[in-house]
Amino acid sequence: MNQAPVNPVDVSGRLRKMPASVGDPVQYKLRLGDDHVALNELIGQPVSIEFDGIIRCINCDRVTKKSFSQGFCFPCMRKLAACDSCIMSPEKCHFHLGTCREPEWGQANCMVEHVVYLANSSGLKVGITRGTQVPTRWIDQGAVDAIPMLRVATRQLSGFVEVACKAHVADRTNWRTMLKGETTELNLAEERDKLLALVAEELDALRAEHGADSIRAVQEPSLGLSYPVDVWPQKVTSHNLDKTPRVSGVLQGVKGQYLILDTGVINIRKYTGYQVRFCAPANTGDSNA
């Protein structure tokens, strides 16, 4: 079919996590330094990403041979609270012990309300995020539907709740299944009620210890999300910029933090801090595809 005209793109800069906004479908931009490239209009077009071999820490800007914790150099990974082990395992938060790497950061990011939610990305999963990160977190995981289940006073407490929930529900996304678009429709409101019943005793125990208002069940609606994908890959293979610095192909879609090319997929967030050149040729809109 005829496509709308697209101007040529030739931008260089350090990759960062793709910003996205709710729309029908989700609207994505590729962030390279201070530049933001609108991706939805490039779907169906040939694109290329070329890594120039330089990685810079997104915190201190030093050149690093390897990126840690999605964009940091090794020293920053060792000292920043955002890279501590409790980020992956929030129930291990040690802010209350006075040993947080950066107490001010912890106060602003961990000692605030978190949402425990259910999402349908590669199937039903439980997850947590700061209240301010809804629905960004759901988009980053490629969820087609998500619903808040509980609002919890702190990150650590949300971790305790998640531990109780994942005895009954998965807490991880199968990214390959997510990228194939293989999701079965679920009634998340019903799944929420089922799970709350299963963990009722654990929740009561946590409320008794941390306060009745520290964990609040909510009856908020679910949010359905659609993604700009023209063609779902039947077999998911990943591009690796460390092994193959130049990646090219027709952009067939964007979902989660992945670009879907006809040659494979690439996880943009994995390469945070990588200096790359992103190109897409001009399209006059006259081609018949």
Order of alpha helices (4+ residues) and beta strands (2+ residues): beta-beta-beta-beta-beta-alpha-alpha-alpha-beta-beta-alpha-beta-alpha-alpha-alpha-alpha-beta-beta-beta-beta-beta-beta
